Amino acid sequence: MPYMLLILEPTEQRRSRSEAEGRAVYQRMLDFGADLQARGLLLASESLASQASATRIQRQDGRVQRMDGPFAEAKEMVGGFFLLDCQSFEEAVAIAATCPAAEWCTVEVRALAPCFEDAT
């Protein structure tokens, strides 16, 4: 069953690290992903760019509203994700507890919603 580990980090965290610290943290995350891959659990993973380069789109009453980042009201951002194939939610939670990112931010575990099929 697919589960996503969402890496939720404080918005200013990346800028607070030196380049060497950032590279060391990133390597730990790469090693974590490689271990999941070797165990046959990893479906996909990516690190996301800062929300400073993000755009939010919302459509209401036929009008499209676009808001470019950074987003002042945001206290944290999705910094990346791991998409896993686990036997249970508890297995995904146990894996999240071993994620290096859990030491400096929040790792949110979410099941992927089932696809809706045409009932006709």
N, CA, C and O atoms as a GROMACS GRO file, in nm:
protein
  480
    1MET      N    1   0.084  -0.117   0.000
    1MET     CA    2   0.000   0.000   0.000
    1MET      C    3   0.090   0.124   0.000
    1MET      O    4   0.188   0.129   0.074
    2PRO      N    5   0.058   0.224  -0.080
    2PRO     CA    6   0.145   0.342  -0.088
    2PRO      C    7   0.121   0.442   0.025
    2PRO      O    8   0.007   0.476   0.058
    3TYR      N    9   0.231   0.488   0.081
    3TYR     CA   10   0.230   0.592   0.184
    3TYR      C   11   0.333   0.696   0.147
    3TYR      O   12   0.438   0.666   0.090
    4MET      N   13   0.302   0.821   0.180
    4MET     CA   14   0.395   0.929   0.153
    4MET      C   15   0.448   0.985   0.284
    4MET      O   16   0.372   1.012   0.377
    5LEU      N   17   0.579   1.002   0.290
    5LEU     CA   18   0.642   1.073   0.399
    5LEU      C   19   0.667   1.214   0.348
    5LEU      O   20   0.751   1.234   0.260
    6LEU      N   21   0.597   1.311   0.402
    6LEU     CA   22   0.614   1.451   0.365
    6LEU      C   23   0.711   1.515   0.464
    6LEU      O   24   0.691   1.507   0.585
    7ILE      N   25   0.814   1.578   0.412
    7ILE     CA   26   0.914   1.642   0.495
    7ILE      C   27   0.872   1.789   0.511
    7ILE      O   28   0.882   1.868   0.417
    8LEU      N   29   0.824   1.825   0.630
    8LEU     CA   30   0.775   1.960   0.659
    8LEU      C   31   0.880   2.033   0.742
    8LEU      O   32   0.904   1.999   0.858
    9GLU      N   33   0.942   2.132   0.681
    9GLU     CA   34   1.053   2.200   0.748
    9GLU      C   35   1.025   2.348   0.767
    9GLU      O   36   0.952   2.408   0.688
   10PRO      N   37   1.082   2.407   0.870
   10PRO     CA   38   1.068   2.552   0.889
   10PRO      C   39   1.119   2.626   0.765
   10PRO      O   40   1.219   2.586   0.705
   11THR      N   41   1.052   2.732   0.728
   11THR     CA   42   1.084   2.801   0.603
   11THR      C   43   1.224   2.858   0.599
   11THR      O   44   1.283   2.865   0.491
   12GLU      N   45   1.280   2.900   0.710
   12GLU     CA   46   1.413   2.963   0.712
   12GLU      C   47   1.525   2.864   0.742
   12GLU      O   48   1.642   2.903   0.746
   13GLN      N   49   1.491   2.737   0.762
   13GLN     CA   50   1.590   2.640   0.808
   13GLN      C   51   1.708   2.622   0.712
   13GLN      O   52   1.822   2.618   0.757
   14ARG      N   53   1.682   2.612   0.585
   14ARG     CA   54   1.790   2.586   0.489
   14ARG      C   55   1.892   2.699   0.488
   14ARG      O   56   2.012   2.674   0.476
   15ARG      N   57   1.845   2.822   0.502
   15ARG     CA   58   1.937   2.937   0.500
   15ARG      C   59   2.019   2.946   0.628
   15ARG      O   60   2.122   3.014   0.630
   16SER      N   61   1.976   2.879   0.734
   16SER     CA   62   2.048   2.886   0.860
   16SER      C   63   2.170   2.794   0.864
   16SER      O   64   2.251   2.803   0.956
   17ARG      N   65   2.184   2.707   0.766
   17ARG     CA   66   2.296   2.612   0.761
   17ARG      C   67   2.408   2.664   0.672
   17ARG      O   68   2.385   2.737   0.575
   18SER      N   69   2.530   2.626   0.707
   18SER     CA   70   2.641   2.654   0.617
   18SER      C   71   2.630   2.558   0.499
   18SER      O   72   2.552   2.463   0.503
   19GLU      N   73   2.706   2.584   0.394
   19GLU     CA   74   2.702   2.494   0.279
   19GLU      C   75   2.744   2.353   0.318
   19GLU      O   76   2.683   2.256   0.274
   20ALA      N   77   2.847   2.341   0.400
   20ALA     CA   78   2.893   2.208   0.444
   20ALA      C   79   2.785   2.136   0.525
   20ALA      O   80   2.764   2.016   0.507
   21GLU      N   81   2.719   2.209   0.614
   21GLU     CA   82   2.610   2.149   0.692
   21GLU      C   83   2.496   2.105   0.602
   21GLU      O   84   2.440   1.996   0.620
   22GLY      N   85   2.461   2.189   0.505
   22GLY     CA   86   2.355   2.154   0.411
   22GLY      C   87   2.388   2.030   0.330
   22GLY      O   88   2.303   1.943   0.311
   23ARG      N   89   2.512   2.022   0.283
   23ARG     CA   90   2.554   1.903   0.206
   23ARG      C   91   2.552   1.777   0.292
   23ARG      O   92   2.515   1.670   0.244
   24ALA      N   93   2.593   1.789   0.418
   24ALA     CA   94   2.592   1.673   0.508
   24ALA      C   95   2.450   1.625   0.534
   24ALA      O   96   2.424   1.504   0.533
   25VAL      N   97   2.359   1.717   0.558
   25VAL     CA   98   2.218   1.682   0.580
   25VAL      C   99   2.160   1.615   0.456
   25VAL      O  100   2.092   1.513   0.464
   26TYR      N  101   2.189   1.674   0.340
   26TYR     CA  102   2.138   1.620   0.214
   26TYR      C  103   2.192   1.479   0.190
   26TYR      O  104   2.119   1.392   0.144
   27GLN      N  105   2.319   1.456   0.221
   27GLN     CA  106   2.377   1.322   0.203
   27GLN      C  107   2.310   1.220   0.294
   27GLN      O  108   2.287   1.106   0.253
   28ARG      N  109   2.277   1.260   0.415
   28ARG     CA  110   2.206   1.169   0.505
   28ARG      C  111   2.071   1.130   0.446
   28ARG      O  112   2.029   1.014   0.457
   29MET      N  113   2.003   1.225   0.384
   29MET     CA  114   1.873   1.196   0.324
   29MET      C  115   1.890   1.105   0.201
   29MET      O  116   1.810   1.015   0.179
   30LEU      N  117   1.995   1.128   0.123
   30LEU     CA  118   2.023   1.040   0.008
   30LEU      C  119   2.051   0.899   0.055
   30LEU      O  120   2.004   0.802  -0.005
   31ASP      N  121   2.128   0.885   0.162
   31ASP     CA  122   2.159   0.753   0.217
   31ASP      C  123   2.033   0.683   0.268
   31ASP      O  124   2.016   0.563   0.249
   32PHE      N  125   1.945   0.758   0.332
   32PHE     CA  126   1.817   0.704   0.379
   32PHE      C  127   1.736   0.652   0.260
   32PHE      O  128   1.681   0.542   0.266
   33GLY      N  129   1.728   0.730   0.154
   33GLY     CA  130   1.656   0.688   0.033
   33GLY      C  131   1.718   0.565  -0.032
   33GLY      O  132   1.647   0.477  -0.078
   34ALA      N  133   1.850   0.560  -0.034
   34ALA     CA  134   1.919   0.444  -0.094
   34ALA      C  135   1.890   0.318  -0.014
   34ALA      O  136   1.872   0.210  -0.071
   35ASP      N  137   1.883   0.331   0.119
   35ASP     CA  138   1.849   0.216   0.202
   35ASP      C  139   1.706   0.169   0.175
   35ASP      O  140   1.681   0.049   0.165
   36LEU      N  141   1.613   0.263   0.163
   36LEU     CA  142   1.474   0.226   0.131
   36LEU      C  143   1.467   0.158  -0.006
   36LEU      O  144   1.392   0.062  -0.024
   37GLN      N  145   1.544   0.209  -0.100
   37GLN     CA  146   1.548   0.150  -0.235
   37GLN      C  147   1.600   0.007  -0.228
   37GLN      O  148   1.543  -0.083  -0.290
   38ALA      N  149   1.707  -0.014  -0.155
   38ALA     CA  150   1.766  -0.148  -0.142
   38ALA      C  151   1.670  -0.246  -0.076
   38ALA      O  152   1.673  -0.366  -0.105
   39ARG      N  153   1.585  -0.196   0.012
   39ARG     CA  154   1.487  -0.281   0.080
   39ARG      C  155   1.359  -0.301  -0.002
   39ARG      O  156   1.268  -0.371   0.043
   40GLY      N  157   1.351  -0.240  -0.119
   40GLY     CA  158   1.235  -0.256  -0.206
   40GLY      C  159   1.114  -0.178  -0.162
   40GLY      O  160   1.002  -0.210  -0.200
   41LEU      N  161   1.133  -0.073  -0.080
   41LEU     CA  162   1.021   0.004  -0.027
   41LEU      C  163   0.999   0.137  -0.097
   41LEU      O  164   0.890   0.193  -0.089
   42LEU      N  165   1.100   0.188  -0.165
   42LEU     CA  166   1.093   0.322  -0.222
   42LEU      C  167   1.033   0.321  -0.362
   42LEU      O  168   1.082   0.252  -0.452
   43LEU      N  169   0.927   0.398  -0.380
   43LEU     CA  170   0.865   0.415  -0.512
   43LEU      C  171   0.917   0.542  -0.580
   43LEU      O  172   0.938   0.544  -0.701
   44ALA      N  173   0.938   0.648  -0.500
   44ALA     CA  174   0.988   0.775  -0.554
   44ALA      C  175   1.030   0.863  -0.438
   44ALA      O  176   0.982   0.847  -0.325
   45SER      N  177   1.120   0.956  -0.465
   45SER     CA  178   1.157   1.057  -0.367
   45SER      C  179   1.215   1.177  -0.439
   45SER      O  180   1.278   1.164  -0.544
   46GLU      N  181   1.194   1.294  -0.382
   46GLU     CA  182   1.248   1.418  -0.438
   46GLU      C  183   1.262   1.520  -0.328
   46GLU      O  184   1.187   1.520  -0.230
   47SER      N  185   1.358   1.606  -0.345
   47SER     CA  186   1.371   1.726  -0.263
   47SER      C  187   1.308   1.839  -0.343
   47SER      O  188   1.325   1.845  -0.465
   48LEU      N  189   1.238   1.928  -0.277
   48LEU     CA  190   1.171   2.038  -0.345
   48LEU      C  191   1.246   2.169  -0.321
   48LEU      O  192   1.305   2.190  -0.215
   49ALA      N  193   1.243   2.254  -0.421
   49ALA     CA  194   1.304   2.387  -0.408
   49ALA      C  195   1.227   2.467  -0.304
   49ALA      O  196   1.115   2.433  -0.268
   50SER      N  197   1.288   2.572  -0.258
   50SER     CA  198   1.227   2.660  -0.159
   50SER      C  199   1.094   2.715  -0.210
   50SER      O  200   1.073   2.730  -0.331
   51GLN      N  201   1.006   2.744  -0.118
   51GLN     CA  202   0.877   2.802  -0.157
   51GLN      C  203   0.891   2.943  -0.210
   51GLN      O  204   0.794   3.000  -0.261
   52ALA      N  205   1.008   3.001  -0.200
   52ALA     CA  206   1.031   3.135  -0.255
   52ALA      C  207   1.008   3.136  -0.406
   52ALA      O  208   0.972   3.240  -0.462
   53SER      N  209   1.029   3.021  -0.472
   53SER     CA  210   1.009   3.013  -0.616
   53SER      C  211   0.876   2.949  -0.653
   53SER      O  212   0.852   2.920  -0.770
   54ALA      N  213   0.789   2.927  -0.554
   54ALA     CA  214   0.661   2.861  -0.579
   54ALA      C  215   0.553   2.960  -0.619
   54ALA      O  216   0.564   3.080  -0.595
   55THR      N  217   0.448   2.908  -0.680
   55THR     CA  218   0.329   2.985  -0.715
   55THR      C  219   0.207   2.906  -0.671
   55THR      O  220   0.201   2.785  -0.690
   56ARG      N  221   0.111   2.974  -0.614
   56ARG     CA  222  -0.016   2.912  -0.576
   56ARG      C  223  -0.124   2.960  -0.671
   56ARG      O  224  -0.132   3.079  -0.703
   57ILE      N  225  -0.207   2.866  -0.715
   57ILE     CA  226  -0.317   2.896  -0.807
   57ILE      C  227  -0.448   2.858  -0.739
   57ILE      O  228  -0.459   2.752  -0.679
   58GLN      N  229  -0.545   2.946  -0.749
   58GLN     CA  230  -0.678   2.918  -0.697
   58GLN      C  231  -0.779   2.975  -0.796
   58GLN      O  232  -0.763   3.086  -0.846
   59ARG      N  233  -0.884   2.898  -0.822
   59ARG     CA  234  -0.987   2.944  -0.914
   59ARG      C  235  -1.120   2.948  -0.839
   59ARG      O  236  -1.165   2.848  -0.783
   60GLN      N  237  -1.182   3.067  -0.839
   60GLN     CA  238  -1.312   3.084  -0.774
   60GLN      C  239  -1.399   3.171  -0.863
   60GLN      O  240  -1.355   3.273  -0.916
   61ASP      N  241  -1.521   3.129  -0.879
   61ASP     CA  242  -1.617   3.205  -0.959
   61ASP      C  243  -1.563   3.237  -1.097
   61ASP      O  244  -1.586   3.346  -1.150
   62GLY      N  245  -1.493   3.142  -1.156
   62GLY     CA  246  -1.441   3.160  -1.292
   62GLY      C  247  -1.317   3.246  -1.303
   62GLY      O  248  -1.265   3.265  -1.414
   63ARG      N  249  -1.267   3.299  -1.192
   63ARG     CA  250  -1.148   3.383  -1.194
   63ARG      C  251  -1.029   3.306  -1.138
   63ARG      O  252  -1.042   3.235  -1.038
   64VAL      N  253  -0.916   3.320  -1.203
   64VAL     CA  254  -0.794   3.256  -1.156
   64VAL      C  255  -0.714   3.357  -1.075
   64VAL      O  256  -0.687   3.468  -1.120
   65GLN      N  257  -0.677   3.315  -0.957
   65GLN     CA  258  -0.593   3.398  -0.872
   65GLN      C  259  -0.458   3.330  -0.858
   65GLN      O  260  -0.450   3.211  -0.831
   66ARG      N  261  -0.352   3.408  -0.877
   66ARG     CA  262  -0.216   3.355  -0.867
   66ARG      C  263  -0.142   3.433  -0.759
   66ARG      O  264  -0.143   3.556  -0.757
   67MET      N  265  -0.077   3.359  -0.669
   67MET     CA  266   0.004   3.422  -0.565
   67MET      C  267   0.142   3.360  -0.570
   67MET      O  268   0.158   3.239  -0.554
   68ASP      N  269   0.242   3.445  -0.592
   68ASP     CA  270   0.380   3.398  -0.597
   68ASP      C  271   0.442   3.400  -0.458
   68ASP      O  272   0.409   3.484  -0.375
   69GLY      N  273   0.534   3.304  -0.435
   69GLY     CA  274   0.605   3.296  -0.307
   69GLY      C  275   0.714   3.400  -0.300
   69GLY      O  276   0.742   3.467  -0.399
   70PRO      N  277   0.775   3.417  -0.187
   70PRO     CA  278   0.749   3.339  -0.065
   70PRO      C  279   0.617   3.381  -0.001
   70PRO      O  280   0.567   3.491  -0.025
   71PHE      N  281   0.563   3.293   0.079
   71PHE     CA  282   0.433   3.314   0.140
   71PHE      C  283   0.452   3.353   0.286
   71PHE      O  284   0.490   3.270   0.369
   72ALA      N  285   0.426   3.478   0.317
   72ALA     CA  286   0.455   3.534   0.449
   72ALA      C  287   0.387   3.457   0.562
   72ALA      O  288   0.442   3.447   0.672
   73GLU      N  289   0.269   3.405   0.537
   73GLU     CA  290   0.194   3.338   0.644
   73GLU      C  291   0.245   3.197   0.672
   73GLU      O  292   0.207   3.137   0.773
   74ALA      N  293   0.329   3.143   0.585
   74ALA     CA  294   0.376   3.005   0.602
   74ALA      C  295   0.487   2.999   0.707
   74ALA      O  296   0.582   3.077   0.702
   75LYS      N  297   0.473   2.907   0.802
   75LYS     CA  298   0.577   2.884   0.901
   75LYS      C  299   0.662   2.763   0.866
   75LYS      O  300   0.773   2.747   0.915
   76GLU      N  301   0.608   2.679   0.779
   76GLU     CA  302   0.684   2.564   0.732
   76GLU      C  303   0.648   2.538   0.587
   76GLU      O  304   0.548   2.588   0.536
   77MET      N  305   0.732   2.458   0.522
   77MET     CA  306   0.710   2.426   0.381
   77MET      C  307   0.736   2.277   0.360
   77MET      O  308   0.806   2.214   0.440
   78VAL      N  309   0.680   2.224   0.253
   78VAL     CA  310   0.709   2.086   0.215
   78VAL      C  311   0.845   2.089   0.146
   78VAL      O  312   0.859   2.145   0.037
   79GLY      N  313   0.944   2.030   0.210
   79GLY     CA  314   1.080   2.032   0.158
   79GLY      C  315   1.112   1.915   0.068
   79GLY      O  316   1.210   1.918  -0.006
   80GLY      N  317   1.029   1.811   0.073
   80GLY     CA  318   1.050   1.693  -0.010
   80GLY      C  319   0.957   1.582   0.033
   80GLY      O  320   0.871   1.600   0.119
   81PHE      N  321   0.978   1.466  -0.029
   81PHE     CA  322   0.892   1.353   0.004
   81PHE      C  323   0.960   1.222  -0.030
   81PHE      O  324   1.053   1.216  -0.110
   82PHE      N  325   0.911   1.117   0.034
   82PHE     CA  326   0.944   0.979   0.001
   82PHE      C  327   0.812   0.908  -0.020
   82PHE      O  328   0.725   0.911   0.068
   83LEU      N  329   0.794   0.844  -0.133
   83LEU     CA  330   0.675   0.764  -0.160
   83LEU      C  331   0.714   0.619  -0.140
   83LEU      O  332   0.803   0.567  -0.208
   84LEU      N  333   0.648   0.553  -0.047
   84LEU     CA  334   0.684   0.417  -0.007
   84LEU      C  335   0.575   0.316  -0.041
   84LEU      O  336   0.458   0.352  -0.054
   85ASP      N  337   0.615   0.192  -0.054
   85ASP     CA  338   0.523   0.080  -0.068
   85ASP      C  339   0.538  -0.004   0.058
   85ASP      O  340   0.632  -0.082   0.069
   86CYS      N  341   0.446   0.013   0.153
   86CYS     CA  342   0.452  -0.055   0.283
   86CYS      C  343   0.336  -0.151   0.299
   86CYS      O  344   0.234  -0.140   0.231
   87GLN      N  345   0.353  -0.244   0.390
   87GLN     CA  346   0.246  -0.339   0.419
   87GLN      C  347   0.136  -0.277   0.505
   87GLN      O  348   0.021  -0.321   0.499
   88SER      N  349   0.172  -0.175   0.585
   88SER     CA  350   0.073  -0.116   0.676
   88SER      C  351   0.112   0.027   0.711
   88SER      O  352   0.224   0.071   0.686
   89PHE      N  353   0.016   0.098   0.768
   89PHE     CA  354   0.041   0.233   0.817
   89PHE      C  355   0.149   0.230   0.925
   89PHE      O  356   0.237   0.316   0.929
   90GLU      N  357   0.142   0.132   1.011
   90GLU     CA  358   0.240   0.121   1.120
   90GLU      C  359   0.382   0.101   1.066
   90GLU      O  360   0.477   0.154   1.123
   91GLU      N  361   0.396   0.027   0.958
   91GLU     CA  362   0.528   0.011   0.898
   91GLU      C  363   0.578   0.147   0.846
   91GLU      O  364   0.695   0.182   0.864
   92ALA      N  365   0.490   0.223   0.781
   92ALA     CA  366   0.528   0.355   0.730
   92ALA      C  367   0.567   0.448   0.845
   92ALA      O  368   0.662   0.525   0.832
   93VAL      N  369   0.494   0.442   0.956
   93VAL     CA  370   0.527   0.524   1.073
   93VAL      C  371   0.663   0.484   1.129
   93VAL      O  372   0.743   0.571   1.166
   94ALA      N  373   0.690   0.356   1.136
   94ALA     CA  374   0.819   0.308   1.187
   94ALA      C  375   0.933   0.357   1.098
   94ALA      O  376   1.039   0.394   1.149
   95ILE      N  377   0.913   0.356   0.968
   95ILE     CA  378   1.015   0.405   0.875
   95ILE      C  379   1.034   0.556   0.894
   95ILE      O  380   1.147   0.604   0.895
   96ALA      N  381   0.924   0.630   0.908
   96ALA     CA  382   0.933   0.775   0.930
   96ALA      C  383   1.014   0.807   1.054
   96ALA      O  384   1.087   0.906   1.056
   97ALA      N  385   1.002   0.724   1.157
   97ALA     CA  386   1.077   0.747   1.280
   97ALA      C  387   1.227   0.732   1.260
   97ALA      O  388   1.305   0.784   1.339
   98THR      N  389   1.268   0.663   1.155
   98THR     CA  390   1.412   0.646   1.127
   98THR      C  391   1.463   0.747   1.025
   98THR      O  392   1.583   0.750   0.996
   99CYS      N  393   1.375   0.829   0.971
   99CYS     CA  394   1.415   0.929   0.872
   99CYS      C  395   1.502   1.035   0.938
   99CYS      O  396   1.463   1.092   1.040
  100PRO      N  397   1.620   1.063   0.883
  100PRO     CA  398   1.706   1.166   0.942
  100PRO      C  399   1.635   1.300   0.960
  100PRO      O  400   1.662   1.371   1.057
  101ALA      N  401   1.546   1.336   0.868
  101ALA     CA  402   1.478   1.466   0.875
  101ALA      C  403   1.396   1.482   1.001
  101ALA      O  404   1.369   1.594   1.043
  102ALA      N  405   1.354   1.371   1.064
  102ALA     CA  406   1.276   1.380   1.187
  102ALA      C  407   1.356   1.446   1.299
  102ALA      O  408   1.298   1.486   1.401
  103GLU      N  409   1.488   1.457   1.282
  103GLU     CA  410   1.572   1.522   1.383
  103GLU      C  411   1.563   1.675   1.376
  103GLU      O  412   1.586   1.742   1.476
  104TRP      N  413   1.530   1.731   1.259
  104TRP     CA  414   1.530   1.878   1.244
  104TRP      C  415   1.399   1.934   1.190
  104TRP      O  416   1.385   2.056   1.178
  105CYS      N  417   1.304   1.849   1.159
  105CYS     CA  418   1.175   1.898   1.113
  105CYS      C  419   1.069   1.791   1.139
  105CYS      O  420   1.093   1.698   1.215
  106THR      N  421   0.954   1.805   1.078
  106THR     CA  422   0.844   1.710   1.097
  106THR      C  423   0.832   1.621   0.975
  106THR      O  424   0.841   1.668   0.862
  107VAL      N  425   0.813   1.492   0.998
  107VAL     CA  426   0.786   1.398   0.891
  107VAL      C  427   0.641   1.353   0.906
  107VAL      O  428   0.606   1.285   1.003
  108GLU      N  429   0.559   1.390   0.812
  108GLU     CA  430   0.417   1.356   0.814
  108GLU      C  431   0.395   1.231   0.730
  108GLU      O  432   0.441   1.223   0.616
  109VAL      N  433   0.324   1.134   0.786
  109VAL     CA  434   0.294   1.008   0.716
  109VAL      C  435   0.150   1.013   0.669
  109VAL      O  436   0.058   1.034   0.748
  110ARG      N  437   0.130   0.992   0.538
  110ARG     CA  438  -0.005   0.994   0.483
  110ARG      C  439  -0.021   0.882   0.382
  110ARG      O  440   0.067   0.857   0.300
  111ALA      N  441  -0.136   0.816   0.391
  111ALA     CA  442  -0.172   0.716   0.290
  111ALA      C  443  -0.218   0.789   0.165
  111ALA      O  444  -0.275   0.898   0.173
  112LEU      N  445  -0.193   0.730   0.051
  112LEU     CA  446  -0.248   0.786  -0.072
  112LEU      C  447  -0.395   0.747  -0.080
  112LEU      O  448  -0.431   0.634  -0.049
  113ALA      N  449  -0.477   0.840  -0.120
  113ALA     CA  450  -0.621   0.815  -0.131
  113ALA      C  451  -0.646   0.723  -0.250
  113ALA      O  452  -0.579   0.735  -0.352
  114PRO      N  453  -0.742   0.633  -0.238
  114PRO     CA  454  -0.775   0.548  -0.351
  114PRO      C  455  -0.834   0.630  -0.465
  114PRO      O  456  -0.901   0.731  -0.442
  115CYS      N  457  -0.809   0.586  -0.585
  115CYS     CA  458  -0.864   0.654  -0.703
  115CYS      C  459  -1.014   0.627  -0.710
  115CYS      O  460  -1.061   0.518  -0.679
  116PHE      N  461  -1.087   0.728  -0.753
  116PHE     CA  462  -1.229   0.710  -0.774
  116PHE      C  463  -1.249   0.649  -0.911
  116PHE      O  464  -1.193   0.697  -1.009
  117GLU      N  465  -1.328   0.545  -0.918
  117GLU     CA  466  -1.356   0.480  -1.045
  117GLU      C  467  -1.497   0.516  -1.089
  117GLU      O  468  -1.585   0.540  -1.006
  118ASP      N  469  -1.516   0.520  -1.218
  118ASP     CA  470  -1.648   0.551  -1.273
  118ASP      C  471  -1.744   0.441  -1.231
  118ASP      O  472  -1.721   0.324  -1.260
  119ALA      N  473  -1.851   0.478  -1.164
  119ALA     CA  474  -1.948   0.382  -1.111
  119ALA      C  475  -2.050   0.337  -1.216
  119ALA      O  476  -2.133   0.252  -1.188
  120THR      N  477  -2.043   0.393  -1.336
  120THR     CA  478  -2.145   0.355  -1.436
  120THR      C  479  -2.106   0.233  -1.514
  120THR      O  480  -2.181   0.189  -1.601
   0.00000   0.00000   0.00000
